[in-house]
Amino acid sequence: MAEMKRLAKETAIYGLSSIIGRFLNWCLVPFYTYVLSSSGEYGIVGELYAWTAILLVLLTYGMETGFFRFANKPENNATQVYSTTLTCVGFTSILFLIVCTLFLPNISNALGYEKHPDFLWIMILTVAVDAFSCIPFAWLRFKKRPILFAALKLLMIFVNIFLNLFFLWICPKINVSNPELISWFYRPDYGVGYVFLANVLSSMIGLIGLMPTFLGIKWSFSKSLLKEMLKYSLPLLVLGVVGIMDQSIDKIMFPHLFEDQELARQQLGIYIACFKIGIVMMMFTQAFRYAYEPFVFSKQKSADGKKAYVEAMNYYLIFSVFVFLGVMYFLDVLQYLLRSNYREGLVVVPIILICYIFQGIYFNLSFWYKLTDRTKWGAYISFIGLFITIAGNLLFVPGYGYIAAAWTSLASFFVIMIVSWALGQKYYPIPYNLKLAARYVLIGFIFYIAGMCVPISSIYLRLGYRTFLLLLFILYVLWKDIPAGSIPYVSKFVKKKHD
């Protein structure tokens, strides 16, 4: 229980940057829907950010997880592992930036951005900076410095938000009344390009803040260590690329599955904006991941390691159901965050929330092949998911649009979740509590039906009723599965049910 408390505390601190930060970034979604000229412009943002996610995985090529793996081995010097990893990732990031800059016109033409190659170059620079920064951030997690980690992440997010507001809201107002003040740097017709500019500037600020983590260490590069790390991590590259493609390929494919590219990007903008409503579930999953990954490797040789993994999975499942119910119960309010022409896509929200739950469960299950050095199995599993995603989008998106893309994502993560669990039980069996999982699936379904299918015309009464149901769910959890005394900070105010 002590480890679970520590894991929960670290999850809460990492969640400060993840939840608050992503919430603030999430607030940019309604901002974009109201200030950008069309949903097609937001579709451009979504498409290029999907490419960014894939490229970021390519440029880190599993070395973040490899760093945790080798830094936790007693025979290795953690600082040497860090400096070796940082040198390797730094070199490939610079090489990527140079090559892409040289071939920028060709890349722009291939992706249909021949009119805006600058959008792509800014994205390329952002990816190179973020890939390098990923390793110093991993070092902060390894050294258990979640407060500094959170502070830097929040700083980057605040800079990004400020610059978005400045370029897309403040500058247009100044341009109307006093254009001479900003004419030396501001272009009124640049529009969505300022979204990418704000992003790269915030990444630069983060890199500057991380400088003490790599300038203040004793550098020690080991070629033999790098070979071992690459042998471990390169299968994770395939796993990571295929895994992120499974999440992003629908956004990349979508515009190319329709003859009318403008209409396709408009529909993509609607899909991505409504997809973002499910960001609450992703924020929780990400915060849990930041704390859980180093926790898993540190507990590998402990006698109670598997028991700790089971408890962590139980907590994740329970809180995932709570987040799902919370978002769906208050969707009547959340819908107003989007401009009216985007709200037709809200039908995908429950699908996306469940997809994120499956994604988080799969992440928890995936440690069996990382702990047993069978990372190639992760690649095989991800290929299954990618095949389902590509096939589903090709077959159904042209006829059914973004709703088919959402269902395809859910089907993909459900299948790889089941496959990973089955293989994990063979190679690294962990006695997960399937009865608890089934119970919360049933309870979540009952609460969902009770909250969403009871006709209440008044929105105030409806929200009050759903809030009451959510409190009932919390009381059930505290009574049955998670004693309040085991929850950090809450334990000060309640009497523990049991140790």
VENFEN-V882158 format. One record per residue. N is the residue number from 1. SS is DSSP state (H for helix, E for strand, C for the rest). Layout:
n = (N N)
ss = (SS SS)
This chain:
n = (1 2 3 4 5 6 7 8 9 10 11 12 13 14 15 16 17 18 19 20 21 22 23 24 25 26 27 28 29 30 31 32 33 34 35 36 37 38 39 40 41 42 43 44 45 46 47 48 49 50 51 52 53 54 55 56 57 58 59 60 61 62 63 64 65 66 67 68 69 70 71 72 73 74 75 76 77 78 79 80 81 82 83 84 85 86 87 88 89 90 91 92 93 94 95 96 97 98 99 100 101 102 103 104 105 106 107 108 109 110 111 112 113 114 115 116 117 118 119 120 121 122 123 124 125 126 127 128 129 130 131 132 133 134 135 136 137 138 139 140 141 142 143 144 145 146 147 148 149 150 151 152 153 154 155 156 157 158 159 160 161 162 163 164 165 166 167 168 169 170 171 172 173 174 175 176 177 178 179 180 181 182 183 184 185 186 187 188 189 190 191 192 193 194 195 196 197 198 199 200 201 202 203 204 205 206 207 208 209 210 211 212 213 214 215 216 217 218 219 220 221 222 223 224 225 226 227 228 229 230 231 232 233 234 235 236 237 238 239 240 241 242 243 244 245 246 247 248 249 250 251 252 253 254 255 256 257 258 259 260 261 262 263 264 265 266 267 268 269 270 271 272 273 274 275 276 277 278 279 280 281 282 283 284 285 286 287 288 289 290 291 292 293 294 295 296 297 298 299 300 301 302 303 304 305 306 307 308 309 310 311 312 313 314 315 316 317 318 319 320 321 322 323 324 325 326 327 328 329 330 331 332 333 334 335 336 337 338 339 340 341 342 343 344 345 346 347 348 349 350 351 352 353 354 355 356 357 358 359 360 361 362 363 364 365 366 367 368 369 370 371 372 373 374 375 376 377 378 379 380 381 382 383 384 385 386 387 388 389 390 391 392 393 394 395 396 397 398 399 400 401 402 403 404 405 406 407 408 409 410 411 412 413 414 415 416 417 418 419 420 421 422 423 424 425 426 427 428 429 430 431 432 433 434 435 436 437 438 439 440 441 442 443 444 445 446 447 448 449 450 451 452 453 454 455 456 457 458 459 460 461 462 463 464 465 466 467 468 469 470 471 472 473 474 475 476 477 478 479 480 481 482 483 484 485 486 487 488 489 490 491 492 493 494 495 496 497 498 499)
ss = (C H H H H H H H H H H H H H H H H H H H H H H H H H H H H H H H H H H C C C H H H H H H H H H H H H H H H H H H H H H H C C H H H H H H H H H C C C C C C H H H H H H H H H H H H H H H H H H H H H H H H H C H H H H H H H H C C C C C H H H H H H H H H H H H H H H H H H H H H H H H H H C C C H H H H H H H H H H H H H H H H H H H H H H H H H H H H H H H H C H H H C C C C C C C C C C C H H H H H H H H H H H H H H H H H H H H H H H C C C C C C C H H H H H H H H H H H H H H H H H H H H H H H H H H H H H H H H H H H C C C H H H H H H H H H H H H H H H H H H H H H H H H H H H H H H H H H H H H H H C C C C C C H H H H H H H H H H H H H H H H H H H H H H H H H C H H H H H H H C C H H H H H H H H H H H H H H H H H H H H H H H H H H C H H H H H C C C H H H H H H H H H H H H H H H H H H H H H H H H H H C H H H H H H H H H H H H H H H H H H H H H H H H H H C C C C C C H H H H H H H H H H H H H H H H H H H C C C C C C H H H H H H H H H H H H H H H H H H H H H H C C C H H H C C C H H H C C C C C C C)
